Structure formats: C-alpha cells, structure tokens
Amino acid sequence: MAKKQTGVTYEDIVRQVQNGDFKPIYYLMGEEGYYIDKISDFIVEKALNEDERDFNLTILYGPQTTGEEVVNAAKRYPMMAERQVVVVREAQNLPHKEVLAFYAQKPMPSTVLVLCHKNGKLDMRTNVAKEIQKSGIVFESARLKDYQLPGFVRSYVKRKRLEIEPDACEILCEHVGADLSRLASELDKVVMAIGEGSSINAQAIQDYVGISKEFNSFELQAALAEHDIMKAARIVNYFDSNPKNFAIQPTLATLFKFFSDLMLAYYSPVKTEEGIAGWLNQSTWQVRKNIIPAMRTFTANKVYQIIGEIRRTDGASKGVGGQKTTDGGLLKELVYFILH
C-alpha cells in the first residue's frame, strides 16, 4: 500500500475521487511511478467526460514549461464544463516551482492541478510543500520491498477476478522485480490469455510471460535448499549454455537474499513456520517451501560462509581481482561451493 507522509494512501485518494471529492492540487511524488500514473489517469477519467477533455484538459511537461506558466494555466476558467484539469508531468524538472506556493494559498476552485514528480520527492520543508498540504494533497509513492510484491500481485489479480498460485506468484515477482508497471503489464497479458475466473499457475507464467519454469533463479534456489545436486547442475549448465538468457547479477541478488533470510531464520525466537514467517516478513508458504528445507540442509556456519562466497562471486563478476571466468563459470563455482 502506497502512503504519503501524512498517511493518505492510494486507496484513500481513489475513494475520494470516485465520490467526486476533488482537491484543487495533487502533488504526486516518489520512486514508484506506477501509483503516480494510476492516480493521475484516474483523476482525469473521473473529473472530465471525454467530450470535455478537448478544451479542459491541459498536459504540460516540466522541462518545457515554468512555474509561472503552470499557474497561468491553472487560473483559466473551464469551457462549458464544471472544472478543468491541468496535469504537469516530469514536475521534478519544473523551473520556478516556488511560485506554486502563492497559487496554493488561493487555488482556483474550478481547477484540479495534478503535478507528477517521479524518481524523487519534494522537500517537505519548503513553502511549496507546506502550502500545497494546506489546500491539497502531497502523496508519496514509495517503491515496494521485495516481500511486498506477492501481496501486490495477489491484489491485482483479485481485482481481475482471478487467483494466482503461490509458486507462479513467486516466479513472476522474482523475474520482474519491484517494477509495478511491468508486473501489471505482464499480468494483463496472462489475464487476456486465460480469461477471468481462472487460476494463474506456473505454466501460464511460463507460456505468456516467457519465463522458463524449470530454468530460473527461483528453481535454482529451491534446488539448493533441497540439496538437489542433479537439478542444480542442470539449471547451471543451462545458464552457462544460454548466456543471452542469463544475467548473473539478478541470480546473485536472489541467492544473497535467500541465504541472508536463512541466516536470520536461525535467530527466530519461535522456530515454527508461523514464527519464522513473522520474523522474516514472509508468507508461511515461502517458509515451508524454501526456508525450512534449507535449515535442515545447511548449518548456520555454512550459510555464513556461503554469504561470503556470494559476495566474492559478485566482485569477480564485476572484474574485481582480474577474473577472466565467464558468468556461467562463476555460477558453477559458487553452486559447487554451496553444495559441498
């Protein structure tokens, strides 16, 4: 759930707009562009009918305009409509932004001004931020943590009247990462292919997202957790033979996170599935499938050594120490160390 500093969430804004409660100014900012785009588009959709948008929707771009021009656009009256909407994209690059503070003191009641500031945020100590908060909304869209991604995926598919199986959800999240726009796009492709009322399984992810069900970092992690030497060898050999489809950095990041979580699991005050899940901020399904088997396979001391070896491999893959080994070769060496 995306929140701003004062506690207003994406869901709060959507609910207000749905009910016709429009604020005169919205400053949407943060590292996660998905919610910024969704809110901006939703405001335009609900504030103006399609036939009103030709004369009452103004789109401006930060690098190509100024704060004064934004204020002038916001002060115009709507034409044959109840309100007008002014959207400023790339607001992080807007010159003379400070003039917005004066406009925010007495905004036009018939204008909805939406400023979209991606990959950063407004300094909340400035007069602009303080004045906008008085008359409108400053919303911060924070990038989700990895452990929050499955929740986003499940909520998204639920709105599409589908369900997603846990392994399919984990594979998709691991493959795409914390890019919510791309996650939503990939899920839309799957939904279109299988239709509403279905359950998304790993095979559907493989078929429509283009992820190999057998040869991916998630399956390698599972093979290592279960000490399945043959399966791990097949996956590593596939990676080594298909360098165009394999990047070692995401794989190392996946393994580093897994073994770091595994190390933390040894210190969980309660060693049940539920206790470890709460300790790690993971689902009980993840703990049951990955963490518990790995705790039976590896000692805490071995995990400590593995984390060090992953760090060494990461450095070698970036040229530290003058390594000439291929990425596939480095992964083979790392997996051999982990399993022996």
URGIDA-V326937 format. One record per residue. RES is the residue in three letters. PSI is psi in radians with two decimals (* if undefined). OMEGA is omega in degrees with one decimal (NA if undefined). D_LAST is the distance of its C-alpha to the last C-alpha in Angstrom with 1 decimal. Layout:
BEGIN
res=RES psi=PSI omega=OMEGA d_last=D_LAST
res=RES psi=PSI omega=OMEGA d_last=D_LAST
END
This chain:
BEGIN
res=MET psi=2.19 omega=-178.9 d_last=41.8
res=ALA psi=2.35 omega=-178.0 d_last=43.2
res=LYS psi=2.73 omega=168.6 d_last=45.6
res=LYS psi=3.04 omega=-173.8 d_last=47.9
res=GLN psi=-0.54 omega=-178.9 d_last=48.4
res=THR psi=0.06 omega=173.2 d_last=51.4
res=GLY psi=-0.04 omega=178.5 d_last=49.5
res=VAL psi=2.28 omega=-177.3 d_last=50.9
res=THR psi=2.93 omega=173.5 d_last=48.4
res=TYR psi=-0.77 omega=-179.9 d_last=48.3
res=GLU psi=-0.65 omega=178.0 d_last=49.4
res=ASP psi=-0.82 omega=-178.3 d_last=52.3
res=ILE psi=-0.78 omega=179.4 d_last=53.6
res=VAL psi=-0.74 omega=-179.4 d_last=53.3
res=ARG psi=-0.75 omega=178.8 d_last=55.2
res=GLN psi=-0.83 omega=-178.8 d_last=57.9
res=VAL psi=-0.71 omega=178.5 d_last=58.4
res=GLN psi=-0.59 omega=-179.3 d_last=58.5
res=ASN psi=0.10 omega=178.3 d_last=61.3
res=GLY psi=0.25 omega=179.4 d_last=63.2
res=ASP psi=1.62 omega=-177.8 d_last=62.5
res=PHE psi=2.30 omega=173.8 d_last=62.0
res=LYS psi=2.66 omega=-178.6 d_last=61.6
res=PRO psi=-0.44 omega=-179.2 d_last=63.4
res=ILE psi=2.35 omega=171.5 d_last=60.3
res=TYR psi=2.13 omega=172.3 d_last=56.6
res=TYR psi=1.88 omega=-175.5 d_last=54.3
res=LEU psi=2.09 omega=-173.1 d_last=50.9
res=MET psi=2.88 omega=173.7 d_last=48.1
res=GLY psi=3.07 omega=-177.2 d_last=44.4
res=GLU psi=-0.42 omega=-177.6 d_last=41.1
res=GLU psi=1.83 omega=-176.3 d_last=40.9
res=GLY psi=-0.32 omega=-175.1 d_last=43.6
res=TYR psi=-0.90 omega=-177.4 d_last=43.3
res=TYR psi=-0.56 omega=176.9 d_last=45.4
res=ILE psi=-0.82 omega=179.0 d_last=47.8
res=ASP psi=-0.73 omega=-177.9 d_last=48.6
res=LYS psi=-0.77 omega=-179.5 d_last=48.9
res=ILE psi=-0.81 omega=-179.9 d_last=51.3
res=SER psi=-0.84 omega=-179.7 d_last=53.4
res=ASP psi=-0.67 omega=-177.8 d_last=53.7
res=PHE psi=-0.68 omega=178.1 d_last=54.6
res=ILE psi=-0.80 omega=179.1 d_last=57.3
res=VAL psi=-0.77 omega=-178.1 d_last=58.9
res=GLU psi=-0.72 omega=-175.2 d_last=58.7
res=LYS psi=-0.43 omega=-176.3 d_last=60.4
res=ALA psi=-0.51 omega=-174.8 d_last=62.8
res=LEU psi=2.39 omega=169.1 d_last=64.5
res=ASN psi=2.80 omega=-177.8 d_last=65.5
res=GLU psi=-0.71 omega=-177.1 d_last=64.8
res=ASP psi=-0.13 omega=176.8 d_last=68.4
res=GLU psi=-0.26 omega=-170.5 d_last=68.4
res=ARG psi=-0.46 omega=-178.8 d_last=65.5
res=ASP psi=-0.66 omega=-176.1 d_last=67.5
res=PHE psi=-0.27 omega=-171.3 d_last=69.6
res=ASN psi=0.16 omega=174.5 d_last=67.7
res=LEU psi=2.07 omega=178.8 d_last=64.1
res=THR psi=2.19 omega=177.4 d_last=63.4
res=ILE psi=2.13 omega=177.9 d_last=60.1
res=LEU psi=2.75 omega=-179.4 d_last=59.7
res=TYR psi=2.27 omega=-175.5 d_last=56.9
res=GLY psi=-0.90 omega=-177.0 d_last=56.2
res=PRO psi=-0.30 omega=-173.8 d_last=56.2
res=GLN psi=0.13 omega=-178.6 d_last=59.4
res=THR psi=-3.05 omega=179.1 d_last=61.5
res=THR psi=2.94 omega=177.5 d_last=62.4
res=GLY psi=-0.67 omega=179.4 d_last=62.7
res=GLU psi=-0.71 omega=180.0 d_last=66.5
res=GLU psi=-0.62 omega=176.5 d_last=66.2
res=VAL psi=-0.78 omega=179.5 d_last=63.9
res=VAL psi=-0.74 omega=179.2 d_last=66.5
res=ASN psi=-0.71 omega=178.5 d_last=69.3
res=ALA psi=-0.69 omega=-178.3 d_last=67.6
res=ALA psi=-0.44 omega=-177.2 d_last=66.9
res=LYS psi=-0.11 omega=178.0 d_last=70.6
res=ARG psi=2.72 omega=176.8 d_last=71.9
res=TYR psi=2.58 omega=177.1 d_last=73.4
res=PRO psi=2.71 omega=179.0 d_last=72.0
res=MET psi=1.98 omega=176.6 d_last=74.0
res=MET psi=0.69 omega=179.4 d_last=75.2
res=ALA psi=2.82 omega=-179.4 d_last=72.2
res=GLU psi=-0.56 omega=-176.0 d_last=71.4
res=ARG psi=2.92 omega=170.0 d_last=68.8
res=GLN psi=2.77 omega=178.3 d_last=67.0
res=VAL psi=2.28 omega=175.5 d_last=63.3
res=VAL psi=2.06 omega=-179.8 d_last=62.1
res=VAL psi=2.21 omega=176.9 d_last=58.4
res=VAL psi=1.89 omega=176.4 d_last=57.1
res=ARG psi=2.71 omega=-177.7 d_last=53.8
res=GLU psi=0.75 omega=-177.9 d_last=51.8
res=ALA psi=-0.29 omega=177.6 d_last=53.7
res=GLN psi=-0.37 omega=-179.0 d_last=51.4
res=ASN psi=0.28 omega=-177.2 d_last=53.3
res=LEU psi=2.08 omega=176.8 d_last=56.8
res=PRO psi=2.68 omega=176.4 d_last=59.2
res=HIS psi=0.72 omega=-178.1 d_last=61.6
res=LYS psi=-0.38 omega=-174.6 d_last=59.7
res=GLU psi=-0.39 omega=-179.5 d_last=61.6
res=VAL psi=-0.32 omega=178.2 d_last=64.7
res=LEU psi=-0.42 omega=179.4 d_last=62.9
res=ALA psi=-0.69 omega=179.8 d_last=63.4
res=PHE psi=-0.70 omega=177.8 d_last=67.2
res=TYR psi=-0.70 omega=-177.0 d_last=66.9
res=ALA psi=-0.38 omega=178.7 d_last=64.7
res=GLN psi=-0.49 omega=178.4 d_last=67.6
res=LYS psi=1.24 omega=-176.4 d_last=69.8
res=PRO psi=2.72 omega=176.5 d_last=67.9
res=MET psi=2.18 omega=-179.1 d_last=69.7
res=PRO psi=-0.33 omega=179.9 d_last=69.7
res=SER psi=0.14 omega=179.6 d_last=69.8
res=THR psi=2.39 omega=169.0 d_last=66.7
res=VAL psi=1.93 omega=-178.2 d_last=63.0
res=LEU psi=2.13 omega=-177.1 d_last=61.2
res=VAL psi=2.04 omega=179.2 d_last=57.4
res=LEU psi=2.18 omega=-175.2 d_last=55.4
res=CYS psi=1.94 omega=-174.8 d_last=51.9
res=HIS psi=1.75 omega=-175.6 d_last=49.8
res=LYS psi=2.76 omega=175.2 d_last=46.2
res=ASN psi=0.72 omega=178.4 d_last=43.2
res=GLY psi=-3.01 omega=179.2 d_last=44.8
res=LYS psi=2.77 omega=179.8 d_last=47.4
res=LEU psi=2.44 omega=174.8 d_last=50.9
res=ASP psi=1.98 omega=-174.5 d_last=51.6
res=MET psi=-0.11 omega=178.3 d_last=52.8
res=ARG psi=-0.20 omega=-176.4 d_last=55.0
res=THR psi=2.80 omega=177.3 d_last=57.2
res=ASN psi=-0.59 omega=179.8 d_last=60.6
res=VAL psi=-0.87 omega=-178.7 d_last=59.4
res=ALA psi=-0.76 omega=-176.9 d_last=56.7
res=LYS psi=-0.74 omega=-177.8 d_last=59.0
res=GLU psi=-0.67 omega=178.6 d_last=61.8
res=ILE psi=-0.67 omega=179.0 d_last=59.8
res=GLN psi=-0.53 omega=-179.4 d_last=58.3
res=LYS psi=-0.69 omega=-173.6 d_last=61.9
res=SER psi=-0.27 omega=-176.3 d_last=63.1
res=GLY psi=-2.52 omega=-176.7 d_last=60.0
res=ILE psi=2.30 omega=168.6 d_last=56.2
res=VAL psi=2.03 omega=-174.1 d_last=53.4
res=PHE psi=2.25 omega=177.4 d_last=50.2
res=GLU psi=2.14 omega=179.7 d_last=46.7
res=SER psi=1.73 omega=-176.7 d_last=44.1
res=ALA psi=2.55 omega=176.8 d_last=40.7
res=ARG psi=2.36 omega=-179.0 d_last=37.5
res=LEU psi=2.57 omega=171.9 d_last=35.5
res=LYS psi=2.79 omega=-177.4 d_last=32.1
res=ASP psi=-0.69 omega=-176.4 d_last=29.2
res=TYR psi=-0.25 omega=178.6 d_last=29.4
res=GLN psi=-0.26 omega=-174.8 d_last=33.1
res=LEU psi=-0.76 omega=178.2 d_last=32.7
res=PRO psi=-0.63 omega=177.7 d_last=32.3
res=GLY psi=-0.71 omega=176.8 d_last=35.5
res=PHE psi=-0.79 omega=-178.6 d_last=37.3
res=VAL psi=-0.80 omega=-179.1 d_last=36.3
res=ARG psi=-0.72 omega=178.9 d_last=37.4
res=SER psi=-0.69 omega=-178.2 d_last=40.6
res=TYR psi=-0.83 omega=-178.0 d_last=41.3
res=VAL psi=-0.49 omega=177.3 d_last=40.9
res=LYS psi=-0.67 omega=176.9 d_last=42.9
res=ARG psi=-0.40 omega=177.4 d_last=45.8
res=LYS psi=0.13 omega=179.6 d_last=45.6
res=ARG psi=0.71 omega=175.4 d_last=45.9
res=LEU psi=3.00 omega=170.0 d_last=42.5
res=GLU psi=2.80 omega=177.2 d_last=39.3
res=ILE psi=2.33 omega=-179.2 d_last=35.7
res=GLU psi=2.59 omega=-174.0 d_last=32.8
res=PRO psi=-0.75 omega=-177.8 d_last=29.9
res=ASP psi=-0.64 omega=177.1 d_last=27.3
res=ALA psi=-0.71 omega=178.8 d_last=29.8
res=CYS psi=-0.78 omega=-178.3 d_last=30.6
res=GLU psi=-0.73 omega=179.9 d_last=27.1
res=ILE psi=-0.78 omega=-179.3 d_last=26.5
res=LEU psi=-0.80 omega=-178.8 d_last=29.8
res=CYS psi=-0.70 omega=-179.4 d_last=29.3
res=GLU psi=-0.67 omega=-177.3 d_last=26.0
res=HIS psi=-0.74 omega=-174.7 d_last=27.5
res=VAL psi=-0.69 omega=-176.4 d_last=30.8
res=GLY psi=-2.83 omega=-171.1 d_last=30.0
res=ALA psi=0.82 omega=174.4 d_last=32.8
res=ASP psi=1.62 omega=-172.5 d_last=35.6
res=LEU psi=-0.60 omega=179.0 d_last=37.9
res=SER psi=-0.74 omega=179.3 d_last=40.4
res=ARG psi=-0.67 omega=176.3 d_last=37.9
res=LEU psi=-0.81 omega=179.8 d_last=36.4
res=ALA psi=-0.70 omega=179.7 d_last=40.0
res=SER psi=-0.76 omega=179.8 d_last=40.8
res=GLU psi=-0.69 omega=178.7 d_last=37.8
res=LEU psi=-0.64 omega=177.8 d_last=38.8
res=ASP psi=-0.67 omega=178.0 d_last=42.4
res=LYS psi=-0.73 omega=-179.7 d_last=41.4
res=VAL psi=-0.77 omega=-179.5 d_last=39.6
res=VAL psi=-0.76 omega=180.0 d_last=42.6
res=MET psi=-0.59 omega=-176.6 d_last=45.0
res=ALA psi=-0.68 omega=-173.5 d_last=43.2
res=ILE psi=-0.30 omega=177.0 d_last=42.8
res=GLY psi=2.82 omega=-179.6 d_last=45.8
res=GLU psi=2.74 omega=177.3 d_last=46.5
res=GLY psi=0.09 omega=-178.9 d_last=45.8
res=SER psi=3.05 omega=175.2 d_last=42.5
res=SER psi=2.24 omega=-179.0 d_last=38.9
res=ILE psi=2.09 omega=178.3 d_last=36.5
res=ASN psi=3.11 omega=-176.9 d_last=33.3
res=ALA psi=-0.58 omega=179.2 d_last=30.2
res=GLN psi=-0.68 omega=178.3 d_last=32.0
res=ALA psi=-0.70 omega=177.2 d_last=34.9
res=ILE psi=-0.75 omega=179.1 d_last=32.7
res=GLN psi=-0.76 omega=-174.0 d_last=31.1
res=ASP psi=-0.70 omega=-168.9 d_last=34.7
res=TYR psi=-0.25 omega=176.5 d_last=36.6
res=VAL psi=-0.33 omega=177.1 d_last=34.4
res=GLY psi=0.53 omega=177.6 d_last=32.5
res=ILE psi=2.29 omega=176.1 d_last=28.9
res=SER psi=2.17 omega=-178.4 d_last=26.7
res=LYS psi=-0.58 omega=-175.1 d_last=25.8
res=GLU psi=-0.65 omega=-172.7 d_last=22.7
res=PHE psi=1.47 omega=175.6 d_last=21.5
res=ASN psi=2.93 omega=-176.1 d_last=21.5
res=SER psi=-0.58 omega=179.5 d_last=19.4
res=PHE psi=-0.77 omega=178.8 d_last=20.3
res=GLU psi=-0.59 omega=175.5 d_last=18.8
res=LEU psi=-0.77 omega=177.3 d_last=15.6
res=GLN psi=-0.78 omega=179.7 d_last=15.4
res=ALA psi=-0.71 omega=179.3 d_last=16.3
res=ALA psi=-0.70 omega=179.2 d_last=13.7
res=LEU psi=-0.70 omega=-179.9 d_last=10.8
res=ALA psi=-0.65 omega=-178.2 d_last=12.9
res=GLU psi=0.03 omega=-177.5 d_last=13.1
res=HIS psi=0.73 omega=178.5 d_last=9.5
res=ASP psi=1.60 omega=-173.4 d_last=11.6
res=ILE psi=-0.75 omega=-177.2 d_last=9.6
res=MET psi=-0.79 omega=-179.7 d_last=13.1
res=LYS psi=-0.75 omega=178.5 d_last=14.8
res=ALA psi=-0.70 omega=179.8 d_last=12.5
res=ALA psi=-0.72 omega=179.0 d_last=12.8
res=ARG psi=-0.76 omega=-178.0 d_last=16.6
res=ILE psi=-0.79 omega=-178.8 d_last=17.0
res=VAL psi=-0.72 omega=177.9 d_last=15.5
res=ASN psi=-0.64 omega=177.5 d_last=17.5
res=TYR psi=-0.78 omega=178.1 d_last=20.5
res=PHE psi=-0.77 omega=-177.5 d_last=20.2
res=ASP psi=-0.57 omega=-178.0 d_last=20.0
res=SER psi=-0.21 omega=-178.0 d_last=23.0
res=ASN psi=1.13 omega=-175.2 d_last=25.0
res=PRO psi=-0.47 omega=179.7 d_last=25.1
res=LYS psi=-0.44 omega=-179.4 d_last=28.4
res=ASN psi=0.15 omega=-174.2 d_last=27.0
res=PHE psi=2.25 omega=172.9 d_last=23.9
res=ALA psi=2.18 omega=-172.6 d_last=23.9
res=ILE psi=-0.52 omega=-175.4 d_last=20.8
res=GLN psi=-0.84 omega=176.6 d_last=22.5
res=PRO psi=-0.63 omega=179.0 d_last=23.1
res=THR psi=-0.76 omega=178.1 d_last=19.5
res=LEU psi=-0.66 omega=178.5 d_last=18.2
res=ALA psi=-0.71 omega=178.5 d_last=21.0
res=THR psi=-0.81 omega=-178.6 d_last=20.0
res=LEU psi=-0.68 omega=179.7 d_last=16.3
res=PHE psi=-0.78 omega=179.2 d_last=17.7
res=LYS psi=-0.74 omega=-178.6 d_last=20.2
res=PHE psi=-0.86 omega=-176.8 d_last=18.0
res=PHE psi=-0.48 omega=173.3 d_last=15.6
res=SER psi=-0.75 omega=176.1 d_last=18.8
res=ASP psi=-0.67 omega=179.2 d_last=20.4
res=LEU psi=-0.73 omega=177.5 d_last=17.6
res=MET psi=-0.73 omega=178.4 d_last=18.0
res=LEU psi=-0.57 omega=-177.4 d_last=21.8
res=ALA psi=-0.54 omega=179.2 d_last=21.5
res=TYR psi=-0.37 omega=-177.6 d_last=20.5
res=TYR psi=0.11 omega=178.6 d_last=23.9
res=SER psi=2.28 omega=-179.7 d_last=25.9
res=PRO psi=-0.54 omega=179.3 d_last=29.0
res=VAL psi=2.12 omega=-172.1 d_last=29.0
res=LYS psi=0.33 omega=174.4 d_last=25.8
res=THR psi=2.93 omega=177.2 d_last=27.5
res=GLU psi=-0.80 omega=-178.5 d_last=26.8
res=GLU psi=-0.71 omega=-179.4 d_last=30.1
res=GLY psi=-0.78 omega=179.2 d_last=29.5
res=ILE psi=-0.69 omega=179.4 d_last=26.1
res=ALA psi=-0.78 omega=177.8 d_last=27.7
res=GLY psi=-0.68 omega=180.0 d_last=30.6
res=TRP psi=-0.65 omega=-176.1 d_last=28.5
res=LEU psi=-0.06 omega=-173.8 d_last=26.5
res=ASN psi=0.75 omega=177.8 d_last=29.5
res=GLN psi=2.93 omega=175.7 d_last=27.9
res=SER psi=2.72 omega=176.8 d_last=29.1
res=THR psi=-0.52 omega=177.7 d_last=28.3
res=TRP psi=-0.76 omega=178.5 d_last=27.2
res=GLN psi=-0.75 omega=-178.8 d_last=24.5
res=VAL psi=-0.76 omega=-178.9 d_last=23.3
res=ARG psi=-0.69 omega=-175.3 d_last=23.5
res=LYS psi=-0.63 omega=-171.3 d_last=21.6
res=ASN psi=-0.90 omega=-171.0 d_last=18.9
res=ILE psi=-0.86 omega=-177.5 d_last=18.8
res=ILE psi=-0.84 omega=176.8 d_last=19.3
res=PRO psi=-0.67 omega=-178.8 d_last=16.5
res=ALA psi=-0.58 omega=177.3 d_last=14.0
res=MET psi=-0.49 omega=176.0 d_last=15.5
res=ARG psi=-0.46 omega=-175.0 d_last=14.8
res=THR psi=-0.72 omega=-171.4 d_last=11.1
res=PHE psi=2.52 omega=170.5 d_last=10.4
res=THR psi=2.85 omega=178.8 d_last=12.3
res=ALA psi=-0.64 omega=179.8 d_last=14.7
res=ASN psi=-0.70 omega=178.3 d_last=13.4
res=LYS psi=-0.70 omega=179.0 d_last=9.8
res=VAL psi=-0.72 omega=176.9 d_last=12.0
res=TYR psi=-0.75 omega=178.8 d_last=14.2
res=GLN psi=-0.66 omega=179.8 d_last=11.7
res=ILE psi=-0.74 omega=178.9 d_last=10.7
res=ILE psi=-0.72 omega=176.8 d_last=14.5
res=GLY psi=-0.68 omega=-179.9 d_last=15.0
res=GLU psi=-0.62 omega=175.7 d_last=12.8
res=ILE psi=-0.73 omega=177.8 d_last=14.6
res=ARG psi=-0.74 omega=179.4 d_last=17.8
res=ARG psi=-0.74 omega=179.4 d_last=17.1
res=THR psi=-0.69 omega=177.6 d_last=16.4
res=ASP psi=-0.78 omega=177.9 d_last=19.6
res=GLY psi=-0.76 omega=179.9 d_last=21.5
res=ALA psi=-0.64 omega=179.7 d_last=20.5
res=SER psi=-0.34 omega=179.0 d_last=21.6
res=LYS psi=0.16 omega=175.1 d_last=24.9
res=GLY psi=0.04 omega=179.0 d_last=25.4
res=VAL psi=2.25 omega=180.0 d_last=24.6
res=GLY psi=0.12 omega=177.4 d_last=24.1
res=GLY psi=0.51 omega=-178.2 d_last=25.6
res=GLN psi=2.42 omega=176.8 d_last=22.6
res=LYS psi=0.00 omega=-177.0 d_last=23.7
res=THR psi=2.49 omega=177.6 d_last=20.5
res=THR psi=2.85 omega=177.6 d_last=21.3
res=ASP psi=-0.71 omega=177.9 d_last=20.1
res=GLY psi=-0.70 omega=177.9 d_last=18.4
res=GLY psi=-0.71 omega=177.5 d_last=16.6
res=LEU psi=-0.71 omega=179.7 d_last=15.6
res=LEU psi=-0.67 omega=177.1 d_last=14.2
res=LYS psi=-0.77 omega=179.7 d_last=12.2
res=GLU psi=-0.72 omega=-179.1 d_last=10.7
res=LEU psi=-0.82 omega=-178.4 d_last=10.1
res=VAL psi=-0.66 omega=177.2 d_last=8.6
res=TYR psi=-0.76 omega=178.8 d_last=6.1
res=PHE psi=-0.73 omega=-177.5 d_last=5.4
res=ILE psi=-0.68 omega=-173.1 d_last=5.8
res=LEU psi=-0.07 omega=-178.4 d_last=3.8
res=HIS psi=* omega=NA d_last=0.0
END
